[in-house]
Amino acid sequence: MQNMAMNLANIKTTELKALIQLLDDPDINVIDQIEKRILGFGEYAIALLEESNSKERDSIVKNRIEALIQKLRFNAVYSKLLDWKQNDQTSLFEIALSISAMHYPKMDINARRHTMDKITRDIWLEMNEELTPLEQVQIFNHIFFEVYSFYGNKGNLSAPQNSLINDVLESKRGNSLSMSILYLEIARRLNMPIYGVDLPQNFVLAYVNDESVLSAKHRVLFYINPFNKGIVFTKKDIDAFLKQINEPPSNSYYQVCDNVSIVKRLLFELVESFSALGQSDEAETFQRLSKAID
């Protein structure tokens, strides 16, 4: 069985290499058919394309290879978003990593996972069953914000680095949404009933009293602001915030949202950030990705 799998892989590699060698064909119709066949190999083709591109000297062929690599990466992330929405919306962190990989294809995903594992373990070691919800959050905040030094970046809120999880884990600073995504992932691993609340111009979290969080009637014990060192606040503070920004109150501003809404907002913020920088190609890529979860 193993030999059969190896033989199939060798056949696949041989066919793919042959197709890549044909990318110098002057006939556009032929090139179109070759590219479609290469795209059919999915992510498997990326490594061989990158290897060929490093040796290629013809600028036209290099451009074709680079375009194929970009399409393959996009297709891979798009497929992950589709599958995530349809089958498993639990881990925001994993889908945020995939979105970040669209911009940083060479990032070390396992290293980012290891960082989250370590933070989670350190918080878990300080927890016990006798703690109240508020005490749990206080311990969480101490480890996350004081020991690991994460903080909300109030300097350049529109920078895409504040939304890309790879950058946030490296710099330990982010916007209200990215900080909340990290907070939510750790809370999920620790079985803490904490969920997102989609506020205008802000994103916060809610600690609820039961697991029926997607019903309109669940009770929020208190709210948490990861952008401001996890400070705990109440509904009255949301009232004051909405009044400050001249936003009429809405039930959705006090209730938890689902993870699809969070990812939609993440992609929207990336579109806005790259558009503000004049990077229209990047903005369009994330705009197209958002269609996977519409």
Secondary structure as UniProt FT lines:
FT   HELIX           2..21
FT   HELIX           22..24
FT   HELIX           28..39
FT   TURN            40..43
FT   HELIX           44..55
FT   HELIX           59..87
FT   HELIX           92..103
FT   TURN            105..106
FT   HELIX           109..126
FT   TURN            129..130
FT   HELIX           133..141
FT   HELIX           142..147
FT   STRAND          151..152
FT   TURN            157..158
FT   HELIX           160..162
FT   HELIX           165..171
FT   STRAND          173..174
FT   HELIX           176..189
FT   TURN            190..191
FT   STRAND          194..199
FT   TURN            200..201
FT   STRAND          202..208
FT   TURN            213..214
FT   TURN            216..217
FT   STRAND          220..225
FT   HELIX           226..228
FT   TURN            229..230
FT   STRAND          231..233
FT   HELIX           235..244
FT   TURN            245..246
FT   HELIX           251..253
FT   HELIX           259..276
FT   TURN            277..278
FT   HELIX           280..290
FT   HELIX           291..293
//
